[in-house]
Amino acid sequence: TVSVRYAANLSEAFHGFYKSTYRTQDGELRVLASTQFEPTAARMAFPCFDEPAFKARFSIKIRREPKHLALSNMPLVKTVNISPSLVEDHFDTSVKMSTYLVAFIVSDFKSISKITSHGIKISVYTAPDKIHQADYALDAAVKLLDFYEDYFSIPYPLPKQDLAAIPDFQSGAMENWGLTTYRESVLLYDPAKSPASSKLSITMTIAHELAHQWFGNLVTMEWWNDLWLNEGFAKFMEFVSVSVTHPELRVEDYFLGKCFDAMEVDALNSSHPVSTPVEDPSEILEMFDDVSYEKGSCILNMLRDYMTADVFKAGLKQYLQRYSYKNAKNEDLWNSMTKATRLFFQICPTVDTDESILQGDNFCRRNQESFSNGHWTKREAVDVRAMMNTWTLQKGFPLVTVTVRGKNVHLQQERYRKGVDSPSSTEYLWHIPLTYITSKSDIVQRFLMTTKTDVFILPEEVEWIKFNVGMNGYYIVHYEDDGWDRLINLLKENHMVISSNDRASLINNIFQLVRIKKLPISKAFDLTLYLKHETEIMPVFQGMQELIPIYKLMERRDMDDTANQLKEYIVNLFKDLIDKQSWNDDGSVPERMLKHSLLLFACVRGYQPCVDKAQEYFVKWQKSNATLSLPTDVKTAVYTVGAQTPEGWDFLLSKYRLHSFNLDKNQIALALSRSRNNSKLQWLMDQGLRGDIIKTQDLPYIIAFVARNPSGYHLAWTFLKNKWENLVEKFELGSQSLATIVSEVTNQYSMRSQLTEVKEFFDSLDKKSSQLRCVQQAIETIEDNIQWMDRNFEELKTWLQ
């Protein structure tokens, strides 16, 4: 037995065993203490071998004042009186688990509870004044935990699952076994005050943390290089579980957009493979990025689409059962998947019934009568490991070039890279599960491409061919010769022929091809003309995501004439859709999220009908001293217009400070940061660092908002430079928060002088800071922006005129 004497202060940062505070309705300051150990901070709270592969059972006792309540991973067994002012709680011994999942909280929280159909007690804990906002999360958690127990066919191994809303919390949430912790904004919901997007983010976050109870907690990656096994999976399972438990949220309408976010980063040379060697704590922290989460989930979605949902699920069960309470590596998962495909084939019907042909994913198809037989996936021989290693062990993603000559379709793959002046990477090769539909057939055809080039033959000539059906694949496509013209024509004549995801992927792909000189900018803008008739959330969001950053690049260079022309063009594209939006909370969740984005966009860009309407609402709201209840989906637009006057700004700030506006804090912060007054913008960032009026957890967003403001972007850069040491102290080197700040402050720069300044600043720091991946990515992004402007500005100007 080793006995160690150990003492430590409560941490002042957001990791270890740390102090958090909140104010009650009457303004009284209350203190609590909570833990955040992932990845390497359990050692700040107790002596341990703090690595995921060292699993142990934990037996926890906590001493506290009688007025507080202690929580941990396991249920309370007994409480012993130590002295009149001190009691000791004894918690049940935990199951075998990694140190980073241990958790405890000492607070004065209140809770509400329910029992799942499998007999697990679920409770939500919040600051006492906010307990009335916990119902939605409790119901969602009950549904989701039940779903996972059924889906994985493995019972949840603990008697309870607590969800706690922590007032100071750096990330979104944390999957501690049996005691998941959350930022308040992703757990608390008020039907009368919260926007539709809150409902979506709360449900998705709970789904993510509960998926971890199996993926991550029950089976843990052996080392942090395979963090994606935890995070990519939990991200992917959000989509699988929420689409079944909460179909009204229509997660499929926006889940796949996350793949484009991942590609943004993954197209840079400074990206990294999904599975990457890491050694020290800051390198480990850097793994918590879009590549581990978003790319991880996108390649799993692609694999499921390729293997079919049933076989994929069978593989997951195998993996979870085999490695329960143990640690696993990348290939352990692929081996379980390969085994599942073999088992599945043994139980396939041998007689060709119509059903077995029409399984949609051709799983049991015995009669491979398709043309060019030799090429079509012989699913019996699926080697999941060989295929998936090409997606997890090399960085980046493929660009597939399609050339149609008569019935012959020629294919070629290469790595897609921004900054095309870099030498072409010939050593990259992927096993790509291609899918396509044509003008003659909307039945999805499948084809596994494992070589640099390939050819297949169509049964007849077609007017157009669209690859990567439904955007399920993590690759982009270039259509040679007149391939793009035919697709642009299709969108112009009848865009409804293909799905909204397919339209969104065409918008994304064409702009990515402009980046690498495969197409002129005029071609991409020709395609956007069809958006006048678009009404669905995915293509509209994608259109905005491609067009607005271009406008911002010009705005940052003071190219007012062209910037204004482009702004007018974008507003005109969406004008009909903006005018159709009701200023109330009607509609499905995707419709409401679209309304929120469109109205905010229109008001910020100065579209007069929108500004007038928002102004009118704001004046009424201000006159009522904020007692008038505003529709939740239009609040951000109303606040943003209101914040443009000094009186409106001050009025909004006074509401930000009130307990009753807790759920509006993010929307008000965004509005305050759109001010054109520099001293107000500076004050916001200074306050965020101080942490009393604006919580420090929200500072990365505040800096990002100020950086997006044409009046404030230089202030955000100066703040980053002057306060770098403080930011590192608060958020840790390598953290996602720091990466967000670096990226948001610099990603609209496109001038050589700015590039020099950014390089010089980071070079002046210690080696660890200057070598951060987010710094490399920022520099590469600015270089790419410079090239983009040099190449496309004149042509775009001509096109707009």
N, C-alpha and C positions, 0 to 999 in steps of 0.2 A: 504494500500500500504506500503510495506516495502522498504526502500531505504538504500542501504549499500554502504559505501565508501570502495573501495577495490583497492589495488595496488599490482602488482607482477612483478618480473623480467621475461624476456624471459628465459625459462628453458634451461639449458646447457645439459640436458639428452635428451632422444628420446620421452618423453611423456609430456603432458600438452601443453602449447603454446610455441613452442621451436624454437631455431635458427638453420638454416641450411645454408651451404655455398657451392658454386661451383666456378670453374675457367672457364673463357671464353677461346676461342681459343687463344687469345693473352696473356693468363696467368693472367688476372685481377681477383681478388677475389671478388665475389658478395655474398650478404647476402639476405636470405629470412626468413620468419617466417611462420610456419605451425603448425597444431594441430594434436595430437594423444591422444584421451581421453579414449578410451576403455582400461581396464575396469573402472578405478576409478580416472582418471586424469582431468575430466572437472573441478573439484574443484580447480585445480591449475590455472585455467584461469578465472573463475567467480564463485561467491557464488551460491551454488545450493544444492538441495537434490539430491545427486549424486547416485541414485539407479535406476535400469532399470524400476521398476514399477511406478516411478513418471514420468508420461509423461506430456509434456507441449508444448505450441506453442512458438516458439522463434522468437523474432524480433531483428535483429542484425544491428548495425551501426558501421562502422569502419573508423577511421581517418588515413590518409596516406599522403605521399608526392605525388604530381601529377605524378612523373615519375614511380611510382609503380602501380600495379593492385591488387585489392582485390577480392577474391572469397569467397562465402559461400554456404550453402546448397541450398538456393533459388536464383532466378535471381535478378540482381540489378534493383531497381526501379528508383532511382535518385541519383545524386551526387551534393552535395552542397559545394560551396567554403567557407572555414572558414577563411583563410588568404592566402596571395600570395603563401606560401609554404605548405599549408595544405588543403586537401579536405575531405569531409565526405561522404562515400557511405552508402545509405540506401537499405537494402535488403528486399525483400518481406517476410511477416510473414510465418513461416514454418507450415507444418501440425503437428499434435500432435505426439511427439516423445520423446524418452529417451535422457538424457543428453549426454550419451557416443557417440551419433551419430552427435552431433553438430560439425561443422568444419568451419574453415576459414584459408585463406592463403593470405599473402601479399608478392608479388614477382614482378619480371620483366618478367615473363613467356610470351611466345607466344602460340597461339593455332590454331588448325584447327578443322572444324566442319562439321557435316552432319545432316540431318533430317531423323529419322526412318520412316517406313511406317505408324506408328501410330502417327506421328507428334511430336515426342519428339526430342529436339535439343541435339545432343551429341557432346561434344568437348574434345579434348585431349590437355592438357597444359604441356609444357616442358620448360627447359632452352632454350633461343632463338637459340643457336647453334645446338640444337638436334632436332629441330622441324621436320627435314626431316626424322627422324626415327619414327614418330608417325602414319604413314598411316595404318600400319598393325593393330595396336591396335584400331584405329578408326573404321575400317571396321568390325573387330571382334565384337566390342561393339554394333554396329548397328544391326548386325545379331542376337546377343545373346539377346539384350533387346526385339527385336521383337519376338524371340522365347518364352521368358518367359511370355510376355503379352498373347500370344496365349495359352501357356501350362497351365497357372494358371487361365485363363479366368478372370483376374482382371487387369484393366488398370494400368500402372505405374502412380502413383498419382502426380508426380511433372512435371513441364514443361520442365526441362532440366536434363541432367546427365553429369557432368564433370569428366574426369579422369585426375589426375595430377601426374606427375613423380617427386618425392621429392628426392633431392640428398642425404640427410641423413635420413635413415628410418630403424627402427630396425626390424620390421617383414616383411612379403612379401607385404601386402597391407591392406587397411582398408575400410570398407563399408559405411562410412559416407553418409547419405541420400542425393543424388543429387550431392555429391562431393567426389567421391572415390579417395583415395590416394594410391600411389604405390612406391615401390622401383624402381629405374630407370631400373634395369636389368629385371624386369618382365612387363615392358610396352614398352620399346624401341626396335625396330627391324630394322635391315638393311639387306635386302635380300642378299647383296653381302658379308656381314661380319659376320652375326649371325649364330650360329650352329642350326641344326634342333631342338635340344632340347629346344632352346629359343622359337621357334614358339609354341611348345607344352606348355611350362610353362606360356607364355604370355596369350595364349588363355584360358588355364585352370584357371589362376588367375582372369582374367576379368570375366569369367563365374561364378566364386566363389563369387566375390564381387557383381555382378549384381543379383545373386540368393538371396543374403542377402537383396536386396531392398524389397523383399516380406518376406523371412524367416529371421526374426531378426529385420528389420526396421518396416514393416507393422504389423507383429505379433512378439512380443518380449517375450523372456522367462521372467517369473515372478522374478526369482532370478538366480544368477550365478551357482547354483547347477545344473540347466538344460541347461548350456551353449551349450551342444551338440545339443539342438534343433536348435540353430543357426548354429553351426559350422559343425556338422555331416551332416546337411541338405545341406548346401552350398557346402560341399565337394562332397556329393552324386550328387547334381544337376549339378556339373561340368561335370560329366560323362554322365548324361542324355542329357544335352544340347549340349555339344561339339560333341557327337556321331551323333547328327542330323545335327548341323550347320556346322561342319567341319569333315565330314566322312573320309577325306584323312589323318587325324591325327591318326586314329585308336586307340582312347583312350582305347577301351576295351582290347587292347593288354597289357596295363600295369596298368590300374586302380586297378585290383584285387590284384596285388603284394603289394599294400598298406595294405591289410588286414594282410599279413604276418608281415609287419613292426609293426602293432598294436599288433599282437600276441606276438612278441618278448618281449614287455613291459608287456603285459597283463598276461603273464605266470608267472610273478614274484609275490611274496606275497605282495610286496609293491605297486602293481597296485591298481586301485580304480574302483568302479562301474562307468558306464557312467554318471549316475546321483548321485552326491555325495554332502553332506552338506559342505558348505564353509562359512567362516565368515569374515576373515580379508583380506586386499588387496593382501598379498603375496599368501595366499591360493587360492584366486580367479585367480591370474595370473597363478598358477600351473595347473589350469583347461585347459589352452590352450595347450593341449598336444595330442599325438597320440591317446589316448583313446577317447577324445572328438571328434577329427576330423576324424581319420582313422577308428577307431572301429565304431564310430557313423555312418559313411557312409556305412561301410560294413554290419552292421545289417539292415540298411534301404534297401540296395540292396537285402539282403536275404528276407526281408519282401515283397519287390516288386516281386521278383521271385516267392514267395509263393502265393501271392494274385492275381497275374497277373498285368501287367502294367496299364490296364484300370481302374481296381478297386482301385489300389493304387493311381492313379492320381485323381480319384473321391474323395477319402478320403482327399487328400491334399487340393483340392479346398474347400471342406466343412470346413476344419480346418481354412484355410486362410480367407474365407468369414466370418465365425463366430467370429473370434478373431481380425479382422482388427482394427488397432489403439489401440489394447488392449494388455494385457499380458496373457501368457498361461503357463500351466504346462505339464509335461510328459503325464499325463493321458488324458488331453484334446485332444491330438493328437490321442491317441489310441481309445478314444471314437468316434472321427470323422471317424476313419478308420473302426471301427466295424459297425458303421451306414452305411457307404458306401457299405460294403459287403452285408448288409441286403437289401438295396435298389436295389443292383445289382441283387440279387436273385429274386426279385419280377419281374424284367423285363426279366429274362431268358426265352428262348422259352420253352414251356412245351412239345412240340412234339420233339422227338429225331430225328433231321435231322442229316445227316452225318456231317454237319458243326459243330453242337453243340457238337458232340463227339470229333471232331478233332480240338478243340480249342487249343490243344497243352498243355494247362495248366489244362485240365479237368475241366474248371470252370462250364460249364453248364451240365456236365455229369450227366444225370439222371439215366442211367443204370449202376449202380455200380456193374458190373458183376465180379469185380476182386476177386481173392481168398482172403481168410481170411477177409471177408467183414467187420467184426466188427472193424478192425483196420484202414482201409483206411480213410483218412481225409474225414469226412462228412463236406464239405465246408460250408454247410448252417449254421453250428454251430461255425463258426470261432469267437473265443473270442480273438481279437487282443491284448487287454490289458493284459489278463492272460498270453498270449504267450510272449509278448514283455517285460513285467515286469521281466521275467526270464533273459532277455538279458541286461536290463538297471539298475536293482537294485542290481545285484550281480556282483562281479568282476570276471575276468577270462573267460574261455570258455571250452566247453566240448571236451573230447576225447571219440569217439565212437569206441568200439571194436566189430568187426564183426567176427563171426565164422560160416562158412558154413558147414553144415552136410547134404550131399545129397541135397534134395530140401529145407531143413529147414535153415533159416538164423536167427541166434541168435544175438541179439544186447545188448550192455551194455553201459551205459554212466557214466562218472565220470569227475571230474574237472582235467584238464591238469595242472600240476605244475612243474616248474623247481625245482631243489634242492629236489629230491625225498625223502630225509631223513626226510622231514617234514611229520607229520601224514596225512593220506589220509583224504580228506574232504568229509565226507559222506553227509553233509547237503546240498550240491549243487545239484540242479536239473534244467534242462532246458527243454523247449518245443522246440524240434529241428525239423525243416522242412527238413527231410532227402530226398535226391534224389539219384537215382542210375541207372546205365545201366549195361548190362551184355554182355557176349560173344554172347548170342543168340538174344539180342534185344537192339537197340540203341534208343528206345523210352524211354524218361525219365519217370521213375516211381517216384511217390511222396508218402510220408508217414510221418505223424507227430508223433514223438516219445515224449510221455509226462511222461514216467515212467522210473525207473532205468534200467529195463531190458525188453526185448520184443522179440517176435519171429514172423516171417511171412514165408509163404510158396511160393516158386517159382513154376511156371507152369511146369518147367522141370529142370533137372540138368544143371549146366553151368560150363564152364572152368574157367572163372574169373568174378568178380563182382567189379565195381568201384563206390564208393559212392561220394557224394558231387560233382555232375556233373557241369563242367564248373567253379568249385571253387566258386559257388554262396553262399555257406553256411559258417558261421563263426565258423567252428569246424574242428578238424582233426580226421583222421580215422586210426585205427590199424586193419590189417587183420591177424587174428590168424592162427595157423597151417601153411599150405603151401600157404596161401592167398597172401603173399608178393612175394613168389617165382613165382607164376603164373603171377603176374603183371610185375615182373622184366623180365620174359620170353617174355611177350607180347611186352615190350619196345624193347627187343633185336631183336625179330623177325620182328615186324612191328609196330613201334611206332606211325605211322600215323592213326592207328585204332581209337585212342582217341584224343581229341582236345589238342591244345598246352597248354591251361589253365589246363586241366586235368593232363598233363604230369608235368607241373610246380608244381601242388599241390602234386603229388606223391613224387617229389624230396624234397619239403619242409617237408611233413609229415614224411618221413622215417628218416630224420635227427633229427626231434623233438622227435621221438620215441627212438632214440639212447640216447638222453639226459636223458630220464627217465628210462633207463635200460630195455626197452621193446624189443629192438633189439640190436644185436652186430654191432659195427661200420663197420665190414667187409660187412655186408648185405647192408648197405647204399652205401658203395663204389662199391659193385657189381652193384647196380642200376645205378651209375653214368657212368659206362662203355658205356651205350647206347648213351651218349651225343656226342660221336664221330660223330654220324649221325644227330645230331640236328641242325636245322638252324633257328628256330623261336625265336623271342626276349624273350618271357616270360620264357620258360624253360632254355634258355642259361643264362639269368640274374639270375634265381633262382639257377642254378647250381653254378654260380660264387659266389652268395651270401652265399651259404652253404660252399663251399670249401675254398675260400680265407681267411675267418676269422680263419679257422683251421690252415692254413699255417701261418697266422700272430701270432697265439698263440705260435707256435713253434719258430718263428723268435724272438719273445720277450724273449724267454728263452734260446737263443743261442744254439738251437739244430740243428746246421747247416746241418748235414748229412740228417736227416729225412726231415727237412724243404726244403732242395734242391730237395730231391726225390719227395716230394709232389708238389713243384713248377713245376718240370719237368712233373709230371703226369698231372697237370692242363693244362699246356701249350700244352701238347700232345693231350689232349681231344679236345681242340679247335683249334689245329694247322691248320687242313684243312680249317676250317671256317675263320681263321685269314688270311691264304694265299689267300683265295678267295676275300678278301676285296679289292675294288678298292680305290686308293688314290685320289678320287675326290668326288664331291658332288652329285653323282647319287643316285637314289633309293627313296623309299617312306620314310616318316618320321621315322617309326619304324626301317626300314633297316639302315637308316643313324645314328640313335641313337645307334644301335647295333654296327655299324662300329666304331663309336667314342669310345665306351667302349672297344671293342675288341682290337683296335690298342693301346689305352692307356695302357690296361692291358699287352699286349704283350711287349711293349717298356719298361714299368716299371719293368717287370719281366725279362728283358734282353734277349728276344727272338731275336737272331741275325739278321735275315732278316728284322725284323721290325725296330730294332735300326739303321741298315745301311741305310735303306730308309729314316727314319726320319732325320738322320744325314745329308744326302745328301740334303734334303729339307732345313734344318736349315742353312747349309753353304751358299746355294744359296740366301736364304732370308736375311742372315746377310750381304752378299756381296752387295746385292742390297740396303743396308741400309733400309731394311724393306719395300721397295716399291713393291717388288714382292708380288702378292696376293696369299696367301696359301689357299687351299681348307678348308672351315670352319670346316668340320667334322674331319680333321686330325690335325688341329692346336695344340690341347692340347698335342697330342703324340709328335709332332715335337718340341714344346716349352720345353717339359719335358726332352727330350733327349738333347736338346741344353743347358739347364740350368745346365748340369752336369760339364761343364768346367767353371772356374772362368770368362773367357772372355764372354762366352755365357750368364752366369748369369747376369753380369753387363750390357750387351747389352739389355737383356730382361727387366731389371729394368729400363733402360733409356727409353724404349718404354712404360712401365707401366705408367710412369709419363706424357706421352703425351696425349693431348686431343683427338687426332685422334685414340687412341687405347682404348677409353672408353669401347667399346663393347667386347674387348678382356681381360679386367682386370681380370675376374674370372679365365680364362684359364692360363694367365700369372702367377697369384698368386699361382695357383696349381703347376705350373712348378717350380717357385722359391722355393716353400716349399719342393721340392724333393731333394734339394741340400744335399750333404753329409758334408758340412762345417757348423759346429756348430755356429760359430759367425754370419754367414749369417742368419741362422734360428732364432737365438736370435734377431737379428736386425729386422727381419720381424714382430715378435710379439711385440717388443717394439714400432715399428712404428705404428702398428695397434692401440695400446693403445693411442699413442700421437695423431693420427688422421689427420695429414696433408698430408703425401704422401699416406698412406693407410688409407682409411676412417674407423673409429671405428666401423661402422655398419658391416664391413667385418671381424672384429677381430675373432668372433667365428669360421668362416670358416678357417681363417689362423691357429688358434690354432689346429683345427681339422686336417688340412692337415699336420701340423708339427707332431702331435701326431701319425699320420699313417706312418710317415717316420721312418724306423728302426734306423736312425741316430739321430732322434729328439724327440722320445717319452718321454725320461727322461727330456728333456728341457721343454716340454710342461707341465709336472707335476710340475716342479720347478716354472715355470711361474705362473701356477694356484695358487700355495701356496703363492708365494711372492706378487702377485698382487691381491689377493682375494678381499681386501677392494675396490680397484679401480674398479674391475670388477662389484662388487655389486653396486657401485655408478653409474656406466655407464648404467648397464642393468637391475637393480632392482632385489631384492630377489624374487624368484618364477618365473622369466621370462623364456621363452623358450630358449633365448640366453644363459643364465647361465646354464640351464639344458643340452643344446647341448655341452657346454664346458666340464662340469663335466663328461658326458657320454663318449664323444669322447676321452678324455684324459685317462680314466680308463678302457674302455671296452675290451682292449686286455690283461689286467693283468691276470696272472694265477698262481702267486707264493704267498705263505703264507706271505713272508716278505712284498710284495707289499700291500697285504690286510691289514696287521697291520699298515703300513705307512698311508694308505688312512684313515683307521678308526681313527688313532691317530690325524691326521690333522683335520678332521671334528669334532672330539670330543673336540678339543681345541678351537673351535669357539663358538660364542654365541648360545643359544638354538635354535633360529629361523633358523640359517644356518645349524646346525647339524641335524635338524629335516626335512630339505627339502626332498621332495619326490625323487628328482633326486639323492640325496646322498644315500638314502636307496636303490634305484634301482642300483646304482653303486656298493655298497657293495655286494648286492645279486648277481649281475652279476659276480663279481670277484670270489665269493664263488662257483658259478656254473661252472666257467671256471676251477677252481682248481680241482673240482670233475671230470669234463670232462676229463682233462688231466690224472689224476690218473687212471681213469678207462679205457681210450681208447688208450692211447699213444702206449703201447707195441703192442697191436693187430693191430693198424694201420701201425706201422713200419713193422710188419711181412707181412701184406697185400701188402704194397707197394713193398717190396722186392720180 
